[in-house]
């Protein structure tokens, strides 16, 4: 069974389409950086989450074509990540860290699939809820359960913890362990290191912000205080010095997108 998983993961088609999909994943984060920058400039009308990034493509003249290409790329990326979760990261010697890496691949597979479905919905004209609307719906459902506030609080702690783990990967530069830097041109390696650090830290900060919103919803038993990335970033923009923090996160999204472009070529998977 393990051998079959390895064969699937290493199949040239899986590798090629998966790495092309990582480029699409990076593109989503570059668009997200642009939307976040618009919030920095005072625009409050955009959805600053992954679905908002997809919606940006939908507004272009080649929108439907681009959306279908993006969707197919993200689905291929999801398959590659699932293969990595099942049998990848053999170069990580510590079992606990290897499990963390594989869990991260599962999370990216889910994210890629969700964004891919959103791209298809936009391409076909199907209505689409924002991340905040979905978060508030699920928060309301959890709050309605026995010990609902405790459950929502646990979700908040999980999301905040996830944000810390993601940011920690940038601080410690452990993302470099997954890259074969020799595959990259020498002149770009230092930039990949810098942008990767900025990207992982910024992405982790955005997750932690969402967790904080969910925590407020748990404390006040009010699902309207919950929200996705779009609400988290707009809430941050309204705080003192929030615009500065938001600009840092925008640069982080841009850095993560650049990291994905490099990883599409140099990832050890």
C-alpha positions in Angstrom: 0.0 0.0 0.0 2.8 2.4 1.0 4.6 1.6 -2.3 1.5 2.4 -4.3 1.1 5.7 -2.6 4.8 6.5 -3.3 4.3 5.6 -6.9 1.3 7.8 -7.3 3.0 10.7 -5.6 6.1 10.4 -7.8 4.2 9.9 -11.0 5.3 12.6 -13.5 1.7 13.6 -14.2 0.9 14.1 -10.5 4.1 16.1 -10.0 3.6 18.3 -13.1 0.0 19.1 -12.5 0.5 19.4 -8.7 3.3 21.9 -9.1 1.3 23.9 -11.7 -1.5 23.9 -9.2 0.9 25.4 -6.6 1.4 28.3 -9.0 -2.3 28.8 -8.9 -2.3 28.6 -5.1 0.4 31.3 -5.1 -1.6 33.4 -7.5 -4.6 33.4 -5.1 -2.3 34.8 -2.4 -0.9 37.5 -4.7 -4.5 38.6 -5.5 -5.3 38.5 -1.8 -2.3 40.7 -1.1 -3.7 43.2 -3.7 -7.2 43.1 -2.0 -5.6 43.7 1.4 -3.7 46.6 0.0 -7.0 48.1 -1.1 -8.2 47.9 2.5 -5.0 49.7 3.6 -5.9 52.5 1.1 -9.4 52.8 2.6 -11.5 50.6 0.3 -14.2 48.8 2.5 -16.2 47.2 -0.3 -14.0 44.2 -1.3 -14.1 40.7 0.1 -10.5 40.3 1.3 -10.4 36.5 1.5 -9.6 33.7 -1.0 -13.1 33.9 -2.5 -12.6 37.6 -3.0 -9.4 36.9 -4.9 -11.3 34.5 -7.1 -14.0 37.1 -7.7 -11.3 39.5 -8.9 -10.4 37.1 -11.7 -14.2 36.8 -12.5 -14.3 40.5 -13.3 -11.7 40.3 -16.0 -12.5 40.0 -19.7 -11.2 36.4 -19.7 -12.8 35.7 -16.4 -14.6 32.4 -17.1 -11.6 30.9 -18.8 -9.2 32.0 -16.1 -11.6 30.6 -13.4 -11.8 27.2 -15.0 -8.0 27.1 -15.3 -7.6 28.2 -11.7 -10.1 25.6 -10.5 -8.4 22.7 -12.4 -5.0 23.8 -11.1 -6.2 24.0 -7.5 -7.8 20.5 -7.8 -4.5 19.2 -9.1 -2.7 20.9 -6.3 -5.2 19.3 -3.8 -4.4 15.8 -5.3 -0.7 16.4 -5.0 -1.1 17.6 -1.4 -3.1 14.5 -0.5 -0.4 12.3 -2.0 2.1 14.2 0.1 0.0 13.7 3.2 -0.3 9.9 2.5 3.4 9.2 1.8 5.5 12.3 1.6 8.0 14.2 3.7 10.3 11.2 4.0 13.3 13.7 4.4 11.8 14.9 7.8 13.6 12.6 10.3 11.5 13.4 13.4 8.2 11.5 13.3 6.2 14.3 15.1 7.4 16.9 12.6 6.6 14.6 9.7 3.0 14.2 11.1 2.7 18.0 11.3 3.9 18.4 7.7 1.4 15.8 6.5 -1.5 17.5 8.5 -0.5 20.8 6.8 -0.8 19.1 3.4 -4.3 17.9 4.3 -5.2 21.4 5.2 -3.8 22.8 2.0 -5.7 20.1 0.0 -8.9 21.2 1.7 -8.2 24.9 1.1 -7.3 24.3 -2.5 -10.5 22.3 -3.1 -12.7 24.9 -1.4 -11.2 27.7 -3.5 -11.4 25.6 -6.7 -15.2 25.0 -6.0 -15.6 28.7 -5.5 -13.9 29.4 -8.8 -16.3 27.1 -10.6 -19.3 28.7 -8.8 -18.1 32.1 -10.0 -17.5 30.8 -13.5 -21.1 29.3 -13.7 -22.7 32.3 -12.0 -23.7 30.4 -8.9 -24.2 32.6 -5.8 -21.4 32.4 -3.3 -21.3 33.2 0.5 -18.3 35.1 1.8 -16.0 33.6 4.4 -17.5 35.8 7.1 -21.0 34.7 6.3 -20.0 31.0 6.4 -18.1 31.5 9.7 -21.0 33.2 11.3 -23.4 30.5 10.2 -21.2 27.7 11.7 -20.6 29.8 14.8 -24.3 30.2 15.3 -24.9 26.4 14.9 -22.2 25.6 17.5 -23.5 28.2 20.0 -26.9 26.6 19.7 -25.5 23.3 21.0 -25.1 22.3 24.7 -21.8 23.9 25.9 -21.8 25.9 22.7 -19.7 28.7 24.0 -17.0 26.2 25.2 -17.0 24.5 21.7 -16.6 27.9 19.9 -13.9 28.8 22.4 -12.0 25.5 21.6 -12.3 26.3 17.9 -10.9 29.8 18.5 -7.9 28.3 20.4 -7.3 25.8 17.6 -7.3 28.6 14.9 -5.1 30.8 17.0 -2.7 27.9 17.6 -2.7 27.1 13.9 -1.8 30.7 13.2 1.1 30.5 15.7 2.4 27.3 14.2 2.3 28.8 10.7 4.0 31.9 11.8 6.6 29.9 13.7 7.5 28.1 10.5 8.4 31.5 9.0 10.3 32.6 12.1 12.4 29.4 12.2 12.7 29.2 8.4 11.7 25.5 8.6 9.9 25.8 5.3 13.4 25.7 3.7 13.7 22.1 4.8 11.0 21.2 2.2 12.8 23.0 -0.6 15.7 21.8 -2.8 17.4 25.2 -3.0 19.8 23.9 -5.6 16.9 23.8 -8.1 16.6 27.6 -7.9 18.9 30.1 -9.7 21.6 31.3 -7.2 20.5 34.9 -7.5 16.9 34.1 -6.3 17.7 31.9 -3.3 18.2 34.7 -0.8 14.9 36.3 -2.0 13.1 33.0 -1.6 14.3 32.8 2.0 13.3 36.4 2.8 9.9 36.3 1.1 9.2 32.9 2.5 9.8 34.1 6.0 7.6 37.1 5.5 4.9 35.0 3.8 4.6 32.3 6.5 4.6 34.9 9.3 2.0 37.1 7.6 -0.2 34.1 6.8 0.0 32.9 10.4 -1.0 36.4 11.6 -4.1 36.4 9.5 -5.2 33.0 10.9 -4.6 34.3 14.5 -6.8 37.3 13.7 -9.6 35.0 12.6 -9.2 33.0 15.8 -9.4 36.2 17.9 -12.8 37.1 16.3 -14.1 33.6 17.0 -12.9 34.0 20.6 -14.9 37.2 21.0 -18.0 35.4 19.6 -17.5 32.6 22.2 -17.1 35.1 25.1 -20.1 37.2 24.1 -22.2 34.2 22.7 -22.7 36.4 19.6 -22.1 34.7 16.2 -22.1 38.2 14.5 -18.7 38.8 16.1 -17.2 35.9 14.3 -15.9 36.2 10.8 -13.6 35.0 8.1 -10.4 36.6 6.8 -12.3 39.5 5.2 -13.9 40.6 8.5 -10.6 40.0 10.4 -8.7 42.3 8.1 -11.3 45.1 8.1 -11.6 44.9 11.9 -7.8 45.3 12.1 -7.9 48.3 9.8 -10.3 50.1 12.2 -7.8 49.8 15.1 -5.1 52.3 16.1 -2.0 51.5 13.9 -4.2 48.9 12.3 -3.4 50.1 8.8 0.3 49.6 9.5 -0.3 46.0 10.7 -2.5 45.4 7.7 0.2 46.6 5.3 2.6 44.1 6.9 0.0 41.3 6.4 -0.5 42.4 2.7 3.3 42.1 2.2 3.0 38.7 3.9 0.4 37.4 1.5 2.6 38.7 -1.4 5.6 36.9 0.1 3.7 33.7 0.5 2.6 33.8 -3.1 6.2 34.3 -4.2 7.2 31.3 -2.0 4.6 29.2 -3.7 6.0 30.1 -7.1 9.5 29.0 -5.9 8.1 25.9 -4.2 6.4 24.9 -7.5 9.8 24.3 -8.9 11.9 23.4 -5.9 9.7 21.5 -3.4 11.2 18.1 -2.5 7.8 16.4 -3.0 
